[in-house]
Amino acid sequence: MRSKRGNNMNLIRKGLGMAILIVLLVLAGAGCWFSYSLKPVSSEGQTMSFVIEQGMSASQIAEELENRKLIKSAKAFRQLCRWQKADSKLMAGTYYLSPAMSSREILDSLLKGSKPEVVKITIPEGYTVEQIVDTLVNEGLGTEKDFYRAMDSFSTRDYDFLDGIRDGDNRLEGFLFPDTYFFDKEAKPREIIDRFLQRFSQELTPETRARLKQLDLSIFDWVIHASIVEREAQKEEERPIIAGVFANRLQAGMPLQSCATVQYALGEVKPVLSIEDTKIDSPYNTYKYLGLPPGPIANPGHASLQAVLYPEKTEYLYFVAKQDGSHAFAVTYEQHLSNIAKYQ
């Protein structure tokens, strides 16, 4: 009897041990799943607006976050809300979230309350100061007068890269970096312009400054050159080639003969310039005056700035646009004339 009872007790102990082990394994698995589910959906992602409507519960918010692919799991987010007793603390409003944020970061952002009304603005590469100001004014961020007055207030005391800029309404041409911005609806014009300049300053990495020194190129001339490339090139892969063509012409003492600079002088974009257009008396007319124009003709993006830093080395001195936006390049003037006859 004692032997059987002892065996039974051993079986019970083993059974309990196995049950405990299973429970521990289940809990460990659940913990791993929970931890994974709270991680960001992706390592990068664009910030997007997320609206919590009046009366939405934590469960509804979690479901919507998952549907918008801002979190991995609505179930894990609901559990996180319960643990932090956040169910009743989530307030209606507009929030700006990213799939690169973890669920904990998103919840923290929601608990802080909605931010002021934000305006999203995308400035394309190659926009001029005038086009940027028009965009900002149309979005209700200020008046034209306010923005030009704000631009006039910046100098080398604010940013050293503004050395060499000219006076006038377009004095910051080339330095209002094209990008997507989120501006507070109540932001002052100077704060908005400063954001553009801050973004441009990010392009001036130690590597870039070293490269400019190697090329013996000032920041101002770099931006001028890049702005011409920006307005001439339509195909990404052609930017370094076009930058190289202009570098070759400058080195050879030839006029740049850029249609884009003449269009800037005319104040309008023409599909084809007339002979009279190329005779306009303006320092921006690179058919008439040698060297770079006195200032940038647009606000170049990263690709055009990089193209000037690292132009493709060729013997090309000419190029002509094709119908698809690409260009035919030539070394000699005779080849160039042949390309004109073929493509225009």
N, C-alpha and C positions, 0 to 999 in steps of 0.2 A: 504493500500500500504506500509506504513511504517513498519507494522508488518511483512509482507512478506519479505520486503527487509532486515529487521533485522534478520529474520530466515535464509535467504540466506547467510548473512554475517557470522552468527554463524556456518552454515554448511561448509562454505569455510574455516573458521578458524580451525574447527575440522579436515577438510580434510588435510589442510596444516600441522597441528600438527601431524596427523597420518603419513603423508608422511615423515616428518622430523624424526619421531621416527623410521620408517622403515629404512630410510637411515642410522641413527645412529646405529641401530642394525646390519645392513649389514656391516658397517664400523668396528664395534666392532668385528663381526665375522671374517672379513677379517684380522683384526689385530691379533686375537688369532691364526688363521691359520698360518699367516706369522711367528709369534713368535715361534709356535710349529715346523714349517718346518725348522727353522734355528738351532734347537737343534741337538745334536749328534745322530747318528743312533743307537748307543749302548753305554753302560756305560764303555765297555772295547773292545779292538780290536787290532789285530796285525798291526803294521806299515807296509805299503806296498808302493811300488814305483808307481808313477803316472806320466806319460809322457805327456807333452803338445807339440804337433808337431808344426812345423813352419806353420803359417797361420791359426791356429785354432781360431775360434771366441769364444766369451764368451758363446754364446748359445751352441756351440759344446762341450766346456769344461764342462758346466753345465750338459749336457746330459750324457757325459762320467762319470762324478762324480756320478751321480745318478745310472747309469748302474753298476758301480763298488761298489755300496752300501756304498759310502763314505759320501753322503748327502741324506736327506729325499726327497727333492724336487728341481728339476732343475729349475722350474718356480720361486720359492722363491730365489734361488741362482742368477738367472738372474736379478731379481728385486734388490737384494742386490748389485750386480755389477753396476747397473745403478745409484743407490743412491750414491755409493762411486766413481762413474765415473771411474770404474776400467776396463771397456771394452778394452781400448787400452793399458792398462798397464800390461796385463798378457803376460809374456814372455815364449818362448819355453824353454824346459829343463826338467830335471827329478826332481821330488819332492817326499818327503816321508811323507805320510799322514796316518791318522788312522780314523776309523769310530767313535772313541771316541772323536774326535775333532768336535766342532760346525762348522756350515757353515762360521761364522765370522772368526773363527780361521783358517779354511782352506783358506779362501780368503786372510787373512793377510799373511799366509805362501806363497801363490802364488805371492803376491805382493812384497815379499822380494827377489824374484828371486830364481832360482834353486840352490841347494847345490852342493858341489863338488861330483864327482863320488863316490858312496858308494858301498862297497862290503858287501853282507850279508853272514854271516858264522854261521852255526849251529854246535856246538861241542857236541856230544853225551856224556851222563854220562858214566864214566868208561874209557874214552880215556886217554892214557898216555901222558906225555909231548912230547915224540917223535912223536906220532900221531898228536897232536895239531900243533906242529911246521911244520910237513909235510903238513898239511892242509893249514896253513897260507902261506907257501912258494908256494904251488901249486896255490894259489889265487893271487900270484904276489905281496904280501905285504912286502916281504923282503927275505933275504937269511937265510939259516940255521945258518950260522955263526953270522949274525946280531941278530937273536932271542936269541941264547944261550948267546951271549955277553950281551944282554939287561937283560936277567934273572939273570945273574951274578951280575948285578948292584944293585939289590934290597936287602934290609936288614931290620933289626928291626927299623932302622931310618925311613923307609918308612911305615912299617906296623908292629905293635907289635906282630901280630899272626905268624910272621915268626921266632919267637924265637925257637931255637932247630933244624932248618933245617941244613942239611949236605951240604958240598961243592960238586961240581960236576955238570955235565950237567943237571941232574934231580933234582936239589936242590929245585925247585918250584913244584915238583910233589905233587899233592893233593890240590894245592891252585889255579890252573888255572880253575876257576869254569865253568863247562859245561852249556852252554846257547846259545841263538841265539843273535848274535852281528851284528851291522852295523858299519863297519869301513870305514873311509875316505881312499880312494885309496892312498893318499899321506901321511897317518899317519906314524910316525916313529915306529920302532919295540918296543921301550920302552913304547911309548904311548899305543900301542896295549896290551902289557903284563900288563900294569898298569890297563887297563880296566877289565881284568880278575880278578886281585887282588881286585879291587874296588868292583866287583860283589861278590867275596867271603866275603868281609868285611860285606856285608849286611846280611849274615847268622849269624853273631855274634851279635845278638840282646841282650838286657839286660837279657831277659829270658834265652837265650842260655848260656850266661856267668854264670848266677846264677846256672843253671842246671849243668854245667861243674864243678863248685865249689862244688856243692852238691855231685857229683860223685867222687870228687877228681881226676879229669881227666884233663890233660893239653890239650891245643888246638891241639898241634902236635900229641899226642897220639889219640885224638878224630878223627883226619883226617886219621891217619894210619888205625885205626879200621874200619872207614867208607869206606875206599878204598878197604879193603878186602871184606866187605859186598857187595860193589858195583860190584866187579868182580865175586863173588860167586852166588849172587841172580839174578834170571831171572824173577821171579814173584814178583810183587809189594808187595803183601800181605805177602810174606815170609821174607822180609827184617828184620822186628823186631824179628822174630823167629831166623834167622841166627845170627843176632847181639847178641841175648841172648845166643845162643849156644857157641859162641866164648867167651862171658863174663863168662859163666859157666866154660869153660876150663881154662881160665886165673885164675879164682878164685881157681880152684882145682889144679893148678900147672901142668896142662897137656899141652903138645905142641899143638899148634893150628892145625897143620897138614892141612894147607890150600893149595890146589893144585894151587890156583891163585898166591900165593907168590912164589912157585917154578917156575911157568911159567914166572913170572917176572924175576927171577934169570936166567932162561934159555934164555930169550929174545925172546921167541916164545910161542904161545898158542897151546898146544897139546890137542886133545880130551881126551886122556887117558895118564896118566903119567906112565912111567915104574918104576920098583924098583930102577934102576940105577939113574933115574931122581931125585928120592926122597933122594938120597944120595949125591947130589951135595953139595960141600963145599961153601956155600954162607950164609951170615947173613940173607938173605931173605928166606932161606930154613927153614920153620917153622915145618918141620918134624924132623929136626936135632937140631934146637935151640929153647929153651923155650921163651915164651913171644912174644911181638909184634916184627915185623921186624924193622930195623933201620929207615925206612921211608915209606911213602905211596907208594902203587904200582899202583895207578891210581888217577884220579881226580873224586871224588865222587860228586853226585848230592844231592839235598835237601833231598830226601826221605831216602837215605842211612845215611846221617848225622843225620837226625832225629831218625832213627832206633837205632843208637848207643846211643843217648840221652835217648830214651825211649824204651829199648829192651823189648820184651815179656818175662815174667818170666815163665820159664818151667824148667823141670829137664833134658831136652835133652842135650846130650854130643856129639852126632854124627848125621850126615846127609849124604845121598847119592843121587846123581842126578838121576831123572827118564828121560825117553826118551822125555817127553813133556816139559822139562826144570824145572819142579817142583822138590821138594825133599821129600824123606822119612826120617823122623826123628826118633831117637832112644835114649833111656835112657841108656841101657846097651850095652856092646860090642857084646854080643850074638845076641841081636836084630839087631844091625848094620850089622853083618855078614849075618843074614837072609835077610835083605833088599838088601844087595849087590848081593846075589844069586838070588833074585827075580827081581831086576831092572837093573842089569848090566850083 
